[in-house]
């Protein structure tokens, strides 16, 4: 059956009108399909009987199966069928290029009542091979002798469905991959925690302050100023959760901590050191779900990118007393809008 691109693009989606001869071929195909389905069902029943050691019932069903297989071969080759119980001696076994030969069980048909359990298993195996042979031959017949306009239509429809489904699936996969690879920045929060020291890095909601991070500020420097509560005034460590989203680039400028009088009592600038790590790297207790973004030169502000949904930077320093305010500037950049250096 030849299929052209024009058929896929321009042929109708409605079922074709078949000629009387094509309708007859379709009826013959339906009849053969039903017969094959019946034979398959009978094989399954025999297999159950064999597994249950019900030999008499198996032999009885084998007789019906034998005539089913023989008559199906006669039917597909336009020969007269043999009534049940009539002699099968005139049946001509077809040639086959397969490794197994069909209808080998006919050699034992006359002695079916005397067969042992092992011989019945062999009879079943031969009948199963024959069924497979008939199934293959029927498929060949359907693709050559019984072809109608309906076959071409169904093939075109099947290919169309596969193509359209593939396009839809690939489009969805592409969309979700793009969203994963290049996430769009969303309104979220930046969280800041204080903790006692390197030896006691535990954080809690009581020692946390939160400020919003807005999508409208993407690409601009934003100054954050956190007013600390009394319980957060003495600490030796700072945890910054810069984002709640993976795949976003950001830069964090100098951090300043002021006391209640507005005097700076600690500051740190996060820049690239000569060894290409953040300067004073030993001050970083932990960096979680964050990595440096691309190649950077010494002295530049460290550009980072979040690699998970719970990014954290933990800094440690000598214990501070009477801390009241923390200030720093940050700039957020959507990952796919950053040019590689």
N, C-alpha and C positions, 0 to 999 in steps of 0.2 A: 504494500500500500504506500504510494508516494504521497508525501506531504510537502506543500509549498508554503513559503512565508506568507504569501497572499492569502492562503486559506486561513491561517492563524489570525490575520489582521482584519480581513474583510468578509469572511463567510458569516452566515446568519447564526444567531443563537437559538433559533427555533428548530425543532425536529424536522428532518426532511420528509417530503411526501414520497413514499415508496411505491414502486410499480408492483403489479400483481405477482410477477416472478420473484421480486425482492421480498415481498411479504411471505411468500411460500418458503423462501430460504430462511427467513427469520423464525418462522414456525418450526422448521426442521432443527434449527440451532437450539431453540428453547426446549424442544422435545429431547434432544440429546443431552442437554445440560441437566434436565430433570432425571433422566435415566442414570447418568453418571453420579448424581447426588444420591439416588436410591442405592446404587451399587456401593458407594462409599459407606452409607449407613449400614448396609448389610455386612460389610467387612468389619465395621466396628462392633456389631452385635456378635459376630463369630469370634472376634478377639476376646470379648468378655466371656463367652461360653468356654473357650479354650482355657482361659485363666481359671475358670471355675471347675474344670475337669468334667464338664457335661458333654461327654463324647457323642451320645445318641442325638442330642439336639444339634450339636455341631455338624454332624454328618448330614442331618436333614436339611439344615440351612445351606450347607455346601452344595447340595443338589440344585437348589434354587439359584445360588450364586453362579454356578457353572453355566446354567442356561442364560442367566443375565449377561454374563461376559461374552458368551458365544453369540447371542442374538444382537448384542450391541455392535459387535464387529460386522455381523451380516447387515445390520441396519445401515451403518456408516458406509458400507461398500455397495449399497443398493441391491442386496440379495434377499431372498426369501428367508424369513425367520423360521426356526425349528421349534415346534410345540414342545412344551414341558413333558418329559417322559419319553419323547421320541429318540431314535438313535442319532448319535453325534458322529457316526463313522464317516459321513460324507463331508464333514466340516474341514475346510482346508486351512491349515495353520499358516498365518501370514509370515512373510520374511521380515526380518528385523536386523538392523545393523548395531543394535544395542548389545552390551555384554551379556545380558540375560535374554533368554528367548521366551516370548509370550506363549501362554496356553500349554506349558509343560505339564500342568496338573491333569490334563486330559488323558495322559498315559495311565493314571491311577483311578480314573473316574469309575470304570466298571468294577473295581475292587474297593470302592469307597467304604462299603459297610464293614470290610475286614481290616481297614487301616488301623495301625497302632497310634498312640498319642504322638509319638515322634514323627510318624509319617503324616499325621494330620497337620502338625506344625509346618512340615515341608510343603504340604498341599496349600496351606494358607499363605506361605511365603511366595509360592508360585502365582497364586491368585492375585496377591498384592502387586507383584511385578507386572502381571498382565494388566491390572487396573492402571498402573502408572504408564504402561505402553499406550493403552487406549486414550488416556488423558492427553499424552503428548501428541498422538496422531490426530486427535480431535482438534487440538489447538492449531495444528498445521492446516487441517481442512478448513477451519474457520477463517484462517488468514489467506486462503487461496480460493477454495471452491465456493465458499459461502459468503463472500464479501458483498456488502451492500452499501448504499449511501449512508445508512445509519452507522456503520462501523467507522467510516471516515469522520462523520459528525461527532461521534463519541470520543474518538481519538483527539480531534481538535479541541473539544470541550475539556478533556482531561488535561491536555497540555496547557490550555489557557488557565485553568484553575491552578495548576502547579506554578505557572509563571506569575500569575497575579498574587498567589499566596506567598511565593518566594520574595516578590518585590515588597509586599507589605511587611513580611517578617524582617527582611534586610533593612527596610526603612526604620522599623521600630528599634532593631538592634543598633543601627547607625546612630539614631537619635539618642538612645540611652548611653551608647559608648561616648558620644560627643559630650553629653551631660557629665559623664564620669571623668573624661579626659580634660574637658575644659568647663569646669563648673561655673555657673553664674552666681556672682556674689549676692547674698541675701542679707536683709536686715537681721542683726543678731546682737550679741553682747560681748563685751570684754570684761573679764573677771580678774580681780586682784585679791590675793590672800597674803596675810603675813603669818610667819611661823617663828618659833622661838630661836632655833639654831640648826646648824648642820646635824647635830646629834639628835635634835627633836624636830623633825621636819613635818610633823602632823599638822593638817589644816582642818578647819571646820567652818560652818556657815556663819558662826559668830565673828570670825576673823576674815570676813569677805566683804568687799564692796564691788558694785557693778555699775557700768555705764554702757549706754547703747552705742552700737556701731552701725551707721546708716549707709545704705547703698548709694545715696546721693553724694556721699563724700569720697567715693572711689577715685583714686588717683591724686587726691589732695592731702596735704599734711593736716592732721587733726591733732590738737593739743588736748590731752586728757588730764584732768585734775581730780584726784581722789581725796576726799576729806576722810581721814581716819577717825574711827570711834576711840573712846578712851581705852577699850580693851585691846586695841591694836597699836597703842602708842609705843610699846616696848617690844622690839623683835630683832632677830638677827638673820632673817631670811625672807625672801619675797618670791611668791609664785604668781606668774602672769599667765593667764589663759587668754591669748590674744584673739582667738576665734572659736567658733563652734562648727567649723566647716573645713573639709579637706580641699586641697588643690588651689589654695589662694596664696598669692605672694604678698609679702608685707616687709616693711622696714621699720625698725624701732630705733628712734634717735635717743639722745641722752636721757637717762633716768635721773631725776632729782628728788631727794627726800628732804622736806623742810620741817623744822620744829614749830612749836606753838607761837614763836616770835617771828616766824618767817625766815629764819636763818637756815641755809643749806647745811645739812649735817652728813649727807652722802650723795655722791653722784657717780654715774657710770655711763660711758659712751660705748656702744656696741659697734666696734669697727673691726675690720680685717687686720690681723697682725701679719708680720713678715712671713710667718710659717703658714699663712692662709687660713688659720683658725681664728675664731673670735678672740679679740685681745683679752688678756687675763682670763683665759679659758678655765683656770682652776676655780674661778668664782662661780662657775655654773655647776650647781649640784646635779641637776637633771635637765635634759632637753628631750621631751617626749612628743612624737608625731610631728616633728619639725626637722627640716634639713636646709642647708644652705642652697641657694638657687643659682646654679651656673658658676662660671669662672668670675672671680672678683679680684681686684688689686688691693695690696696693702694700703691701709688708710681709709678705704671706702667704708661707708656704713654697711653692715652686713645685711644682705638681702636674703630673706628666708621664704620657705614655702611650706605650708602645712601638708602633712602626708596622712593624716587621720582626722577623725571628728572630735578628738579631745586633746588638742595640742597644749603643751605646757612648757614654760621656761622657769626654772627655779634657780634663784641666785642666793648666795650666802655671803655674809660680811660681818664685821664686828657688831656686837649688840648696840642698837640705837635706843635712846631714851627720849621721851617727850616728842616722838614723831607725830606730826599733825596732818601733813599733806604730802602726797606723792604726785609728781608731774612728769609727763613724758609726751613726746610727739610720735605719732605713728602714721604711716601711709599704707593703705591697702591697694593692691593691684590685682585685678583678675588675671589668672595665669596666662590665658591665651592672648592677652593684650600686651604682653611683655615681649619685646624683641630680644632674641638671644644676642649676647655680647660676642 
